Amino acid sequence: MECGFGDGHMFKRIIVAYDTSPESRRALASAIRLARALGSEFHVVTICEPSGLSASFVSAAAPSLAQTLAADQITLAEQRLTEAREMAEMHGVDLTTHLAQGQEVEMIVSCVKECKADLLVLGIHQRTHCLPQLWSTVYQLALDSPCSVLGVH
């Protein structure tokens, strides 16, 4: 597919930020179709964020429980990546997965840079006024991303 950009296409490497939301699932589906159509290298990143204050209380009360919760978070993140890989395979797209731990925006931007992605695909909730934290995250990613950003409804 020729897009008029010197080497054949404009997006050589596409990365999608994937979590458990329906918006993220739509973004993954759109990114898979785009990667297939363009013949792009395709990546998915999911984040295990620190549990925050409640984890501190759990850790103080029962250290083994805190370790179990952290392990469960990693297991759930790995399940998301397996789901993404299976979805990509169903459409004939090779997928490289990334599991990052830490603050969401920082880790996604770091992964975009590491992969040298040309396009970051994000799911956008259609009613962002209901979810100011989600909007804030998407907006911050759009500002901080070193590449183009595609928001999918």
C-alpha positions in Angstrom: 0.0 0.0 0.0 1.6 3.3 -1.1 0.8 6.3 1.0 3.2 8.7 -0.7 5.8 8.8 2.0 9.2 8.0 0.6 9.6 4.4 1.7 6.1 3.0 1.2 4.1 3.9 4.2 4.0 6.4 7.0 3.6 4.2 10.1 6.3 1.5 10.2 5.8 0.8 13.9 2.4 1.0 15.6 1.9 0.6 19.4 -1.4 0.5 21.3 -1.9 1.0 25.0 -4.1 -1.8 26.2 -6.0 -2.2 29.4 -9.4 -3.8 30.4 -11.6 -1.0 29.1 -14.0 -1.4 26.2 -12.4 1.7 24.6 -9.0 0.0 24.8 -10.4 -3.1 23.1 -11.7 -1.0 20.3 -8.4 0.8 19.9 -6.6 -2.6 19.8 -9.0 -3.9 17.0 -8.5 -0.7 15.0 -4.7 -0.8 15.5 -4.6 -4.5 14.3 -6.5 -3.6 11.1 -4.2 -0.6 10.5 -1.1 -2.6 11.1 -2.3 -5.4 8.8 -3.3 -2.9 6.0 0.1 -1.0 6.2 2.3 -4.0 6.9 3.5 -2.3 10.0 5.4 -3.7 12.9 2.9 -4.0 15.8 3.3 -3.6 19.5 1.0 -3.6 22.5 1.9 -2.2 25.9 0.0 -2.8 29.2 0.8 -1.3 32.5 0.9 -2.7 36.1 0.6 0.4 38.2 1.7 0.5 41.8 -1.3 -0.2 44.0 -1.1 3.0 45.9 -2.1 3.8 49.5 -4.3 0.8 50.0 -1.3 -1.5 49.2 0.7 0.3 51.9 -1.9 -0.5 54.5 -2.1 -4.1 53.3 1.7 -4.4 53.3 1.9 -3.2 56.9 -0.9 -5.5 58.0 0.0 -8.6 56.0 3.2 -8.5 53.9 2.4 -11.8 52.2 -1.0 -10.5 51.1 0.7 -7.5 49.5 3.0 -9.8 47.5 0.0 -11.9 46.5 -1.9 -8.8 45.3 1.2 -7.6 43.3 1.5 -11.1 41.7 -2.2 -11.1 40.8 -1.8 -7.7 39.1 1.0 -9.1 37.0 -1.0 -12.2 36.1 -3.9 -10.0 35.0 -1.7 -7.9 32.9 -0.1 -11.0 31.3 -3.7 -12.2 30.5 -4.4 -8.9 28.7 -1.3 -9.4 26.6 -2.3 -13.0 25.8 -5.7 -11.7 24.7 -4.1 -9.1 22.5 -1.8 -11.6 21.0 -4.6 -14.0 20.2 -6.7 -11.2 18.6 -3.7 -10.1 16.5 -3.0 -13.7 15.4 -6.7 -14.2 14.3 -6.1 -11.3 11.9 -2.7 -12.5 10.7 -0.7 -9.8 12.5 2.5 -10.5 14.3 2.6 -8.8 17.7 5.3 -7.8 20.2 4.0 -7.4 23.7 5.4 -5.2 26.5 4.5 -5.3 30.2 5.6 -2.3 32.1 5.3 -1.5 35.8 5.0 2.0 37.1 3.1 5.2 36.4 0.9 4.8 33.3 1.8 7.8 31.2 5.5 7.6 31.9 5.7 3.9 31.2 3.7 4.2 27.9 5.8 7.1 26.6 9.0 5.2 27.6 7.8 2.1 25.6 6.8 4.3 22.6 10.4 5.6 22.6 12.0 2.2 23.1 10.0 0.7 20.2 10.7 3.8 18.0 6.9 3.8 17.3 5.5 6.1 14.6 2.0 5.9 15.9 0.4 5.5 19.4 -3.2 4.2 19.4 -5.4 5.0 22.4 -9.0 4.2 23.3 -11.1 7.3 24.0 -14.2 7.2 26.1 -17.0 9.0 24.2 -18.2 10.7 27.3 -14.9 12.0 28.7 -16.7 14.5 31.1 -17.8 11.5 33.1 -14.2 10.2 33.5 -11.9 13.2 34.1 -9.0 10.9 35.2 -9.2 9.0 31.9 -9.3 12.2 29.9 -6.3 13.5 31.8 -4.3 10.4 31.0 -5.2 10.4 27.3 -4.4 14.1 27.1 -1.1 13.7 28.9 -0.1 10.9 26.6 -1.0 13.0 23.5 1.2 15.8 24.9 4.1 13.6 25.9 4.2 11.1 23.1 7.1 11.6 20.7 5.0 10.3 17.8 1.6 10.7 16.2 -1.4 9.7 18.3 -4.6 8.2 17.1 -7.6 8.2 19.4 -10.3 5.6 18.8 -13.9 5.9 20.0 
